[in-house]
Amino acid sequence: MMVKKISVAFAVFALVVGPAGWLARTEAAQEQVVRVDGLVQWIGGQQMIVQADTGPSVGVDLTSVPQDEYAGLGVRDRVAVIGMISPDGRRVIGTSIMRRERAR
């Protein structure tokens, strides 16, 4: 009888603590700060596409970026985008954009 109670207690503990640990890892992954250096390919509304210097194009959500940091940006402008990876991992949620000088 005592073994059964311990087994049930362990199972309940695993069900309670297990998902909490998984959620903590998921939130930590979502809050990973990234930097993307590259050229603006497209900008409109509160979205931007940046051709990263190191490879593929990256979508950037601008809703959390102060507007004065991206106002006046145009195609082929060099930028450094700071932000976090979106929960679905498909874009960067920007927090800051720095204009960079064009390579000569």
Phi and psi in degrees as a GROMACS rama.xvg file:
@    title "Ramachandran Plot"
@    xaxis  label "Phi"
@    yaxis  label "Psi"
@TYPE xy
-64.6077  -37.9426  MET-2
-64.7625  -39.1158  VAL-3
-64.9907  -40.8901  LYS-4
-64.2438  -40.712  LYS-5
-65.4879  -41.6519  ILE-6
-62.8244  -43.2205  SER-7
-65.5536  -43.2626  VAL-8
-61.7289  -41.8789  ALA-9
-64.6246  -42.0997  PHE-10
-62.8179  -43.4383  ALA-11
-63.852  -43.4126  VAL-12
-59.9854  -44.5666  PHE-13
-63.8181  -39.0772  ALA-14
-68.772  -32.6243  LEU-15
-80.7602  -47.0251  VAL-16
-79.809  -36.0418  VAL-17
-54.4651  -57.1318  GLY-18
-62.2859  -32.9606  PRO-19
-64.2881  -40.3015  ALA-20
-66.0983  -40.0871  GLY-21
-63.4407  -43.086  TRP-22
-62.7994  -39.7764  LEU-23
-62.5391  -41.482  ALA-24
-67.238  -39.2692  ARG-25
-64.1513  -45.2617  THR-26
-64.5677  -38.9829  GLU-27
-63.0921  -39.8834  ALA-28
-65.9821  -38.2987  ALA-29
-69.295  -26.2557  GLN-30
-94.9334  16.2768  GLU-31
-70.5677  120.667  GLN-32
-81.1818  133.297  VAL-33
-128.619  160.164  VAL-34
-129.152  131.637  ARG-35
-121.884  118.548  VAL-36
-101.592  135.192  ASP-37
173.834  -162.424  GLY-38
-108.18  139.334  LEU-39
-68.413  124.081  VAL-40
-95.6731  -34.9691  GLN-41
-158.621  141.597  TRP-42
-145.401  134.222  ILE-43
-166.963  137.67  GLY-44
59.2464  -123.427  GLY-45
-117.493  37.4692  GLN-46
-136.11  151.774  GLN-47
-148.362  148.132  MET-48
-115.178  127.707  ILE-49
-117.201  128.845  VAL-50
-83.0004  105.799  GLN-51
-65.9871  143.241  ALA-52
-60.1189  -29.074  ASP-53
-97.7014  8.12125  THR-54
156.837  -123.3  GLY-55
-72.8611  167.213  PRO-56
-73.0886  147.679  SER-57
-127.803  129.471  VAL-58
-79.1197  139.028  GLY-59
-125.862  125.763  VAL-60
-87.1388  120.9  ASP-61
-97.1879  4.84297  LEU-62
-62.6275  -24.41  THR-63
-102.252  6.3175  SER-64
-97.5443  132.376  VAL-65
-57.8478  133.127  PRO-66
-58.1533  -33.7973  GLN-67
-65.8596  -16.1146  ASP-68
-80.442  -21.6426  GLU-69
-122.003  -4.64728  TYR-70
-62.1493  133.458  ALA-71
86.628  -3.21405  GLY-72
-69.232  145.076  LEU-73
-134.309  176.01  GLY-74
-58.9124  138.431  VAL-75
74.8836  4.88146  ARG-76
-72.8781  140.126  ASP-77
-83.7223  136.04  ARG-78
-140.864  159.717  VAL-79
-122.282  119.383  ALA-80
-104.347  128.322  VAL-81
-109.258  136.59  ILE-82
-178.183  -165.063  GLY-83
-122.783  149.439  MET-84
-69.1545  134.52  ILE-85
-65.557  158.396  SER-86
-54.9255  -33.0996  PRO-87
-85.9568  -3.96998  ASP-88
72.628  14.4251  GLY-89
-101.453  -9.3373  ARG-90
-155.094  175.253  ARG-91
-107.864  131.11  VAL-92
-90.3709  103.102  ILE-93
-68.2892  144.016  GLY-94
-120.406  -21.6909  THR-95
-156.839  145.215  SER-96
-131.745  130.122  ILE-97
-114.72  130.135  MET-98
-75.6768  141.087  ARG-99
-120.377  156.796  ARG-100
-74.3977  145.968  GLU-101
-73.0167  145.376  ARG-102
-68.2478  142.909  ALA-103
